[in-house]
Amino acid sequence: MLLWHTLATYFRRKYGVRVQKIPLDAGATCPNRDGTLSARGCIFCNDSGSGSGMGLRGLGLRAQWDAWYTKYTTTDSDRLFMAYLQSFSNTYGPASRLAHLLEQVAALPGCRGIAVGTRPDCLDGEKLALLAGCGLDDVWLELGLQTCRDDTLRRINRGHTARQAEEAVRAALDAGLLVCGHLMAGLPGEDENDFLDGVDWAVSLGMQGLKLHNVYVPQGTELARQWRAGDYRPLARDEYVDQYNEDDLYSDLDPTIFRHRYVMHLTDLKLMDQVVQQLDETEGIAKVRADQDISNGFITVRNIASVISIALIAILLIISVFIISNTIKLTTFDRRDEIAIMKMVGATDGFIRWPFVYEGLLLGLIGAAVAFGLQWLLYAAVSQGIANSDTMQLLRVVDFRQIWAPVAAVFAGVGILVGVGGSLTAIRKFLRV
């Protein structure tokens, strides 16, 4: 049984079918980008304004809508659609611009509602009236609140205060709009308690929806510069999950507030088809987005890499045994006369064998230590390359410091096995006196 409302459940109960949001880039901007408040923008916002960037590529609203509409109706024609003006602050500028924008959206084929992304300081009575009277069935205002702390808002160059956010929410609710507030976890200078205070604050404003985001560091932003300089560290996924679990965040949340989005992470990609099917059959879930082609590609690459790795490990083990055994053979050959004399005076095989076994053990451990160090350096280089690449953000690389102990144990165990095994093999024939 659901203990809270999801947006999907709300839509299904209202319309009886799935409602799909289509993200649109209306070519908007922000007052802290065009010089009105600042020219730098929020420190976490990239050139596409946290949207698709399709408007920057010259596509109008109708062209963007048609592209997404065709894609979705090809696989499922039994659904309704809502326009989501996502990029930048869509109510910024004169009211006439917003009026024209709403007319365009209302004319889109199959569009039943609209969600307008904006800032608290880009609203007034005239614009709220335009939104409330646009004639669409559902009108949502997606407000970027981010935090309840004014010092954080200044630190991230937001350009407005928490008081302005409160006033904007209340004015929108009074105008009859549905309001969804956005909050960010892991903002610079904030800790877990600051974020949880922000959630309590947002809930107290009486909004119908809430979106909680962990901070993403896009390439080319001020936040990315701070991260590279070591002045900011974003929350890792596991930290976010551990700190902001459902019991902490939603135990006191008004059950009438919609949670707009869920993100699930699989530890085993082979289970993706099964999980997607189970989610599709779950009541209240409108759409499951699973990039299965990408995941299948990763599985293929992983399988190929595993086969190549096993082959390389086998080859390297054979080479290691050969090198160590021959090193011991040279040593024992040089001391063959001493070994023969010790055998003739009654020395046991174990007494003669142990110095050479000990030498092989040291050789194996030294080789394992060198290999482990090189592995750490290579892993760190690959991890840094993935972290610095926009195209590789889909991948999550485990911090080597979290796994170094078992990896070191494996290297040491293999080193000991190869070293001791190679020395025992090499000395065996010299004990036959």
Number of C-alpha atoms within 10 A of each C-alpha: 4 9 11 15 18 22 20 22 23 17 19 16 12 11 12 12 15 22 24 20 19 21 21 26 27 22 21 20 19 24 21 17 14 12 11 10 15 15 12 16 24 22 20 21 21 19 15 18 20 14 18 15 20 19 19 14 10 12 16 15 21 14 14 19 23 14 11 14 20 12 11 16 12 8 8 10 10 10 15 19 20 23 23 23 28 24 26 26 26 23 28 19 15 11 17 12 14 17 15 11 16 19 12 12 23 18 10 16 12 14 22 19 21 24 23 24 21 24 25 24 18 17 21 14 13 12 20 21 14 16 25 18 14 17 14 16 10 16 22 22 25 24 24 19 26 26 26 23 17 15 14 19 20 13 15 20 17 23 19 18 19 19 12 13 23 17 15 23 25 15 16 24 18 11 16 15 22 19 23 27 23 19 22 18 25 21 25 18 11 14 12 13 10 17 23 18 14 20 25 15 15 24 18 12 15 16 21 21 23 23 19 19 14 17 20 17 23 20 16 14 18 19 26 20 16 15 14 12 10 9 11 17 17 17 16 15 11 9 12 17 12 11 16 18 12 11 8 12 15 15 12 10 17 16 15 15 18 21 19 15 13 10 6 7 8 9 8 8 15 12 10 18 12 10 16 16 11 10 15 13 11 10 12 19 18 21 14 13 7 13 9 13 9 11 14 14 11 14 15 12 11 12 12 11 12 12 11 12 12 11 12 12 12 12 11 12 15 13 12 19 23 15 14 24 23 17 18 24 23 14 15 22 15 11 12 17 12 13 20 16 12 17 17 11 8 8 13 12 16 10 10 18 18 14 12 20 22 15 17 28 22 16 22 26 20 16 19 23 16 11 15 19 12 12 14 16 12 12 16 15 12 13 17 12 11 17 17 15 12 12 9 11 14 11 11 12 14 11 12 15 8 9 10 13 11 10 15 17 13 14 20 20 15 17 26 22 17 26 30 25 18 26 29 19 16 25 24 13 11 18 17 10 11
